């Protein structure tokens, strides 16, 4: 349900038997639903694979998995940014050398 005069939407997501009310930017609600689905799918899969684990243990495992994904992506992004900056520096150097020869 959308708040009046607002660009946010109230949503309720369900993960691991928990109900989580959220207020998110209107244009990010699809991302929230996709996130909910990914987390819920992993939780359900691990619930089947590890039936003796408590809900808290499973949620901790899922939390760790997504934190790991996040940190891996952050590291990948940092390395990609560094490589792009190095490439730009090399390109600038090459361009400067070409100008000097003209």
C-alpha positions, 0 to 999 in steps of 0.5 A, spaced: 500 500 500 502 506 498 503 512 502 500 518 500 504 524 497 510 519 498 515 515 493 515 509 498 511 503 499 509 498 505 511 491 504 510 485 508 515 479 506 516 472 509 522 469 511 523 463 515 516 463 518 517 470 520 513 476 518 517 482 516 514 489 515 518 494 510 517 501 507 521 501 501 522 506 495 517 505 490 522 503 485 525 498 489 519 493 490 521 488 485 528 488 488 525 487 495 520 481 492 526 478 488 531 478 495 525 475 499 524 469 494 532 468 494 532 468 501 526 464 502 528 459 497 535 458 500 532 457 507 527 452 504 532 448 501 536 448 507 530 446 512 529 440 507 537 438 507 538 440 515 531 438 518 535 437 525 537 445 525 533 450 529 530 456 525 535 460 528 541 456 526 538 456 519 537 463 519 544 464 521 546 460 516 542 464 510 545 470 513 552 468 513 551 465 506 548 472 503 553 476 507 559 472 504 555 473 497 555 481 498 562 481 501 565 477 495 561 482 490 564 488 494 571 485 493 570 484 485 567 491 484 573 494 488 578 490 484 574 491 477 574 499 479 582 498 480 583 495 474 579 500 470 583 506 473 589 503 471 587 502 464 585 509 464 591 511 467 595 507 461 590 510 456 592 517 458 599 515 458 599 512 451 595 518 449 599 523 451 605 520 448 601 520 441 600 527 442 607 528 443 609 525 437 604 529 432 
